[in-house]
Amino acid sequence: MIVRKILASLTVALLAGAVGWVGVRASDHDDGENDQKSRALNLTDLYVFREGDQTGVPADNQNLIFVMNVNPRSVARQQYFWSTNALYEFHVTRRTTKTDPVTGADDVILRFQFGAPDLAKRQQITVTAIKDGAVYSSDVRSDNGLPVTTTPLHEPEPLTVAATDVHPVSLGGSTLTVFSGLREDPFFFDVEQFFRVRSGALGTGPAVGFRPTTTAVDFTAGYNVNSLSVRVPISFLQGPTAATTFDVWETISIPN
């Protein structure tokens, strides 16, 4: 039996040089941990965007970047690991337009499985793509045959990702690029003001609004997450179609 948690879904529409977002749902960011669910099984946020929108290079817009973050509120300078018995997955549905009904069809699944940490605190990653019923899998870099691994904690932490930490993986005639390691949590939440606003809305305190970004206090600042990023050619997601709109969601599946 599989227990699966769905964090959030996005509709990405690649139209007229712009990315459209529709139907974001249920990002709770952190629902705690218990005996059945460790920190490594706690999803936080899902991000999907065109690479060129970050780099400013138009040619890069032939790729989408998928980011899955787990393990919220991880303290700095402490190594955290991915679960070795879980499936971390991005799910993709091709759509004709962003107003099409949501079907939840798994046209493409990007699956990541992690091995036990080695002495260098690296975990080997097996990357699997399930596309239109065909299964492609690899655990080695396409450029040199070395294992695909996570990036361990560095002291001091580098400001940029080293080339050796970015892993090109050949799957189904395309090259996907994978990075996995600790990064500062990008989620922004002024939790103190949230509870003041909530109290005002309930009539148990004065009515106040949210603080401007210049004075808001980010509760997640200084905390890390385990981050999994993959660069995927849009042509790989399209398969035999010319789709330019995709539903994307993420799950963690574990044995029950």
ABEGO torsion letter per residue (X at the ends): XBBBBBABBBBBBBBGGBBBBBGBBGBAGBAEBBAABBAAABBBBBBBBBAAAAAGBAAAAABBBBBBBBGBGBBBGBBBBBBAABBBBBBBBBBABAABBBAGBBABBBBBBBBBBBAAGBBBBBBBBBBGGBBBBBABBAAAGBBBBBBBBBOBBBABBBAAABBBBBBGGBBBBBBBBBBBBABBBBAAAAAAAAAAAAGABBBBBBBBAAABBBAABGBBBBBBBBBBBAAAAAEABABABBBBBBBBBBBX
